[in-house]
Amino acid sequence: MAKIIEAEHSVFSMWEPDEIEGWPLDDEGNLREIETAARWWIKWNILCVIWDMGQMAVEYAPTSDAGVADDCYKRPSQIYVGAVEREEANNG
């Protein structure tokens, strides 16, 4: 049986609250920390936050990211053959 070939693609996105318009403030007037949200998740590179129970989710685009999604798949960050990491890839 032939070995399985795996490609790992790494992408990077970041959300900086001080650069996001409409990011809520706490009682002291400081930018609210994500840990104070009732619920939050990231899906399709969008940060979704329910700040308080009973509210609708607010969506935030990243303030910086790896670029166009298709570019993220141009070259894998790691390649494995038979679960063994390859030093370099011969993928043109």
C-alpha positions as CSV (number, residue, x, y, z in Angstrom):
1,M,0.0,0.0,0.0
2,A,1.3,3.4,-0.9
3,K,2.1,6.0,1.8
4,I,-0.3,8.8,2.5
5,I,0.9,12.3,1.5
6,E,-0.3,15.2,3.7
7,A,0.1,18.9,3.2
8,E,-0.3,21.3,6.1
9,H,-1.2,24.9,5.3
10,S,-0.7,27.6,7.9
11,V,-2.6,30.9,7.8
12,F,-2.4,33.9,10.1
13,S,-5.1,36.3,11.1
14,M,-5.1,38.9,13.9
15,W,-7.7,41.1,15.4
16,E,-6.5,44.2,17.2
17,P,-9.4,45.8,19.2
18,D,-7.9,49.3,19.2
19,E,-8.0,49.2,15.3
20,I,-11.6,47.9,15.1
21,E,-14.4,50.5,14.8
22,G,-17.2,49.8,17.2
23,W,-15.3,47.5,19.6
24,P,-17.1,47.9,22.9
25,L,-15.8,49.6,26.0
26,D,-15.9,48.3,29.6
27,D,-17.4,50.2,32.5
28,E,-14.1,52.1,33.0
29,G,-13.9,53.2,29.3
30,N,-11.3,50.7,28.3
31,L,-11.6,48.4,25.3
32,R,-13.4,45.3,26.4
33,E,-11.4,42.1,26.7
34,I,-12.6,39.1,24.6
35,E,-12.7,37.0,27.7
36,T,-15.6,39.1,29.0
37,A,-17.8,38.1,26.1
38,A,-20.7,35.7,26.7
39,R,-19.5,33.7,23.6
40,W,-17.1,34.0,20.7
41,W,-15.7,32.0,17.8
42,I,-13.8,32.4,14.5
43,K,-15.3,31.0,11.3
44,W,-14.3,31.7,7.7
45,N,-11.7,34.1,9.1
46,I,-14.4,36.3,10.8
47,L,-14.4,36.9,14.6
48,C,-18.0,36.5,15.8
49,V,-18.7,37.8,19.3
50,I,-21.8,37.7,21.5
51,W,-20.8,40.3,24.0
52,D,-23.8,39.8,26.4
53,M,-26.3,36.9,26.6
54,G,-29.4,37.7,24.6
55,Q,-27.6,39.9,22.0
56,M,-26.9,39.0,18.4
57,A,-23.4,38.1,17.3
58,V,-21.2,41.0,16.1
59,E,-18.8,40.1,13.2
60,Y,-15.3,41.5,12.9
61,A,-12.9,41.2,10.0
62,P,-9.3,40.7,10.8
63,T,-7.1,43.8,11.1
64,S,-4.3,41.8,9.5
65,D,-4.1,38.4,7.8
66,A,-2.2,36.1,5.5
67,G,-3.9,37.7,2.4
68,V,-6.3,36.2,-0.1
69,A,-7.4,32.7,1.0
70,D,-6.2,31.1,-2.3
71,D,-2.7,32.4,-1.7
72,C,-2.6,30.4,1.6
73,Y,-2.7,27.2,-0.4
74,K,-0.1,28.0,-2.9
75,R,2.7,26.3,-0.9
76,P,2.2,24.1,2.1
77,S,4.1,25.1,5.3
78,Q,4.8,21.4,6.0
79,I,4.6,18.2,4.0
80,Y,4.4,14.7,5.4
81,V,4.8,11.4,3.6
82,G,3.7,8.3,5.5
83,A,3.4,10.6,8.6
84,V,7.1,11.6,8.4
85,E,7.8,15.3,7.9
86,R,9.8,16.0,4.7
87,E,12.8,18.4,4.9
88,E,11.8,20.1,1.6
89,A,9.1,19.6,-0.9
90,N,9.5,18.9,-4.6
91,N,6.3,20.6,-5.5
92,G,7.5,23.2,-8.1
